Amino acid sequence: MALEALRTRCRAWKHRHLLGTRELSADDLLLVLSVAEDLAALGEEAAPLRGRRLFTFFVEPSTRTKTSFVLAARRLGAEVIDFSPSSSSLAKGESLKDTARTIESMGVHFTAIRHGASGAPHFLSRLVRSSVVNAGDGAHEHPTQALLDLLTIRQRLGRLSGLRVALVGDIAHSRVARSNLWALRKLGNEVTLVGPPTLVPRDLDAPATHDFDRALREHDVVMMLRLQLERQQAGLFPSIPEYVRFFGLTRERLALLRPGAIVMHPGPMNRGVEICAEAADSDRSVILHQVANGVRVRAAVLLLLSEAAS
Ligand code: CP
């Protein structure tokens, strides 16, 4: 598809910011995926974001998300303003608001923000002129991760509705779980939460089970979630070996997967905790495919936001 035709299709997108999947319709979700695939098919010479700037405002660590935003922006011809919290004036006590507005006054069109506080991107979106993308806020949402997961599921299983998806592990602290739950359901999939009662919140209004072995036999997609030890208070489970015994995707459990089922993980992985090395590197694993789709989906998001702002 030619770039101009793709840009015309992007005009169906009406959101100035991308803050979460909860606010997106099924049509919005599918539009991002189709733009991602069409952009990937365009020649490298197409640079629809030339003259635009992306500010990567990451106050929490990231490998995949930040790198893929940078690659996506450069792929489309945009410049990137990188940010390192420890060497910035945030370390001298400058506020989030002043930092964002200071950088923005130098000319910024997109701000991709990652922050430990739920709602930080929403707060920022009310203060700045650029389009804000939530790159992960606390335990709330990580919408571009869910979008790249959707694209991966569709590419690997050939469809994106009528599937049974298990989200497994530390749901309580997982922004990936929330964004995926809301997105997958909008597209007509069944989502089950699997984990110990202390790590599966009741307010998510989704079926839950503690029987991981049974879940493995019944689901088309098994999405393992990182045990977020840095966010946990003591006492949510007895010990790591005990957690692995009941909720680790071990070599033995890998054999319980139904034929054709795929294993996902947003990364970073705790190998030997929620997922063993054999499972992470097996032919059921689509983990590196997820990473590759991160660049495609984030490029699509930047193009859609750019068209909505123009
Ligand atoms: N999945 C994810 O958000 O990974 P990073 O923390 O490395 O960005």
Residues whose N, C-alpha, C, O or C-beta is under 5 A from the ligand:
A	BS01	CP	P61 S62 T63 R64 T65 K66 P266 G267 P268
